[in-house]
Amino acid sequence: MPVYALTIFIGAFLLFQVQPLIGKYILPWFGGGPGVWTTCMLFFQVALLAGYAYAHLISQRLQKRTQAIVHLCLVVTALALLPVTPSDSWKPRSGENPTLHIMLLLTATIGLPYFVLSSTGPLLQQWFTGTHPGRSPYRLYALSNAGSLLALVSYPFFFEAHLTRKSQATAWAWGLMLYAVGCVFCALKLWRAAVDGSVVLCAEDRRATPAPSILTRVLWLLWPACGSVLLLAITNKICQDVAVVPFLWVLPLALYLLSFVICFDNPRWYAPAPFTFALTAALGAICWALWKGTGSPLRVQLSIYSAGLFVCCMVCHGELYQLKPHPRHLTGFYLMIAAGGALGGLFVALVAPMLFRSYYELHWGLLVCALLFTAARTREENPFSKFQQTNRLACAWLWIGCLSLGAMLWLHGRKSSSEVVYTARNFYGVLKVFEHRKNEPTEHHFLLQHGRITHGLQFADRQQAAWPTTYYGEQSGLGLAMHALPPWPRRIGVVGLGTGTVAAYAEAGDYVRMYEINPEVKRLATSCFTYLSNCLGRVEVVLGDARLSLEREPPQEFDLLVLDAFSSDAIPVHLLTREAFALYERHRKPTGMLAVHISNHYLDLEPVVLNLGRQFNYQASIIDYDETEDDWWLYSSTWILLTRNNEILTTPAIRWAATPPRTNWNTSPIWTDDYASLFQILK
């Protein structure tokens, strides 16, 4: 037992440790948006399904000694493919949908090691049932998920915080070698048992374990699929409004795995009656959070979504455990669980973006969870009490609750849709164009939203259409920076296009070079808005991740480089690291300036930018602008201006508007590609 337990634990730990590690490597290459992690999760779920299918097939078709030989050969081959770090040749060179590119990259770098590790749980549990007849293997499945949970929890708190990516990859390789040693010992135990003849299943056991029904197998698929959809949908929801960093990937996934650990440890941990009330409360709280949106504090949102996900997953996996088969059908059971997880991943990553114009997969996941639970309670005989009348009344209330939930989610989906004139969704998120105050000529305007955050506003009136609006007004940090630049023809770089509002500041002879990763944003900026077409200077839009584009370009000699790349309210962390600022330094004139937009609902980016400015010997000015009721089209904003040209920062307008730092930024470490932590900058 100890050998099997230790090997399964190590395999599960490595399986989930490599997920945030590889994600941290490739996230900067593909724009740093939530879609990158969703695609990674799709790969992990499909690879897990392949590993479970392999375990099921060889355990059913091959003799025990042959199984041992085949698996050990695969383990040795996986060791030969180390290390698992991707090379720079995989960096993308276009702004098209990178889903296939990411899948191919992951297959080439970690495909075989991940496949071998993913087969560990079901295969070694099957070996265990052969060498330890009569003992239940399901607690080993709980142990496997405990190993996965430890890997996820330890990554942001220990590995990411104390080790570089290269050191993490090296440690992971040593872990894979230790796993290989464990597999050898397990294979030897199986080999000896096979020689002794103790792994043969007798005819009486076969007759006593009839095959599960078709309905049961369908439920084996649906329950984990529902849990997978909720996991990915809530992860997307959290990441699009905050940031795409390992901690915010790990938290939902850790809760998802914790529910597996608890439910498969012992049947006493899940009882339908109390979880009826817990599920009702969780679904109600999530509906409330959806309606409140970014109006509620970060900690409140994280608490509601995390607790809601945990309760929903406890229901999904608790109901699944109640349907577990005899150990003879163990690998088939796990195969269906993996298939359900992959099905949920395919739905969120591939089907939902084509089917829905917004993030409605969360709505459907919540509704399906409620419907499955209600159907399960309706099928049971006396699920709540020994009184049939009470049972019928409880089931009726559950169905009424499902109808109410569906109505609430439908109303939320329809919220503000009357003013939406265009909606588009792709790998990078959901874009909506709103038309507001159509019957008021002086206030009639169009607005672009990415997720829940405004990315530009333009008036319909021809004269007013030239006004810089939202975060880019004349008195904002950007407006003051533009007016402080020398009057001769200027070169301006902008990371993040939006509606192209920055182009409103360009004069004849100026050159504006804008970097945008999302091709749909460029299409909208040139069709629904006119900032680019009416620009007095020359404008070029470069598609692709700004950092990769700047790496490939010769020095641009920018007088001003504007950093304004946000996906919803999330920050692309890879644009605020020491390596990124070194790249900006190459493209900035010696007398030029950086303008960094740090407005954010949840994160205090001030210490991050000030630390980087100190690292590169910049002088800094923090410019806060507070919105007023009269100028409603100008939003509150915070910009940090960085330069070595003291004449710019001492202009009267900037000197008067500058505010002192609000935080003790000296205590915050420098962000690098190997290290970036959100814990110290949460508001």
Secondary structure, DSSP 8 states (H G I E B T S, - for coil): -HHHHHHHHHHHHHHHHHHHHHHHHHGGGGTT-HHHHHHHHHHHHHHHHHHHHHHHHHHHHS-HHHHHHHHHHHHHHHHHT------GGGS--S-S--HHHHHHHHHHHHHHHHHHHHTHHHHHHHHHHHHSTTS--HHHHHHHHHHHHHHHHHIIIIIHHHS-HHHHHHHHHHHHHHHHHHHHHHHHHHHHHHHHTTT---HHHHHHS----HHHHHHHHHHHHHHHHHHHHHHHHHHHHSB--HHHHHHHHHHHHHHHHHHHH-GGG--HHHHHHHHHHHHHHHHHHHHHGGGS-HHHHHHHHHHHHHHHHHHHHHHHHHT---GGGHHHHHHHHHHHHHHHHHIIIIIHHHH-SSSTHHHHHHHHHHHHHHHHHHHSSSSS-S-HHHHHHHHHHHHHHHHHHHHHHHHHHHTTGGGEEEEEEETTEEEEEEEE-TT-TTT-EEEEEETTEEEEEEESSTTGGGS--BTT-TTSHHHHHHHHS-SS--EEEEE--TT-GGGGG--TT-EEEEEES-HHHHHHHHHT--TTTT-SSEEEEEES-HHHHHHHS----EEEEEE---BTTBB-GGGSSHHHHHHHHHHEEEEEEEEEE---SSB--HHHHHHHHHHTT-EEEEEEE---STTTTB--EEEEEEES-HHHHTSHHHHHHEE--SS-GGGS----SS---SGGGB-
